[in-house]
Structures are given as structure tokens and as C-alpha cells.
């Protein structure tokens, strides 16, 4: 995906490790957002405040992200739609509550965890 390759044998590339020379170095040097860090904390029963503090889920009224319950429908022709549904206990959508503070808060939280390792 990052290389915008037209090779339809993308799984072969992974299995055979036949990456184009220099792609790994190029991709690893790219700027990355931390949009997937939130689920890691959630799996551990934690959340992150807008100030970057790691707290147990439910222990803050100012989480920098949260999961909203949703209902999903899919038509026979593949059109998928969702809507908020407070009664749902099985499907959630990740929502950033403060986009301006998310990156800094998650960086602080992840740094806190990594320093413990």
C-alpha cells in the first residue's frame, strides 16, 4: 500500500520477503500518527486523559478518546451504514474527543509505558 505497488501478489511479497530495496528504510523513516495506540490502552482496561495520564477506564470525565456504541447494517449489495446506538454492547467506533490534544496526550502516555520497560 505505501509503495503504491500494482503487484497483485502482495501476500507473496510478505511470505518471500521480496521487498523492493530501500522501502523498509523509507517507510520506517516516515512520520506516523499514533491512531492505533488508544486500542492498546483499552485492551488493558485503561484510557488516556487529555493531559496524557493513563487511568483506569471510567476514571475520568475527560478522556482524549473513547468508544461509542454503534449499530451496523449491511445491505445485500454491500453498502454498510452505522449509527450511534446506546443499547449496543457489541460494536463500537473509536472517536477522538480532542483532536488538538490527541497526539501530545498519546505520546506522553506511550512514553510513560515505554519508560517502564
Buried (B, 14 or more C-beta within 10 A) or exposed (E): EEEEEEEEEEEEBEEEEEEEEEEEEEEEEEEEEBEEBBEBBBEEEBBBBBEBBBBEBEEBEEBBBBBBBBBEEEEEEEEEEBEEEEEBEEEEEEEBEBEEBBBBBBEBBBEEBEEEE
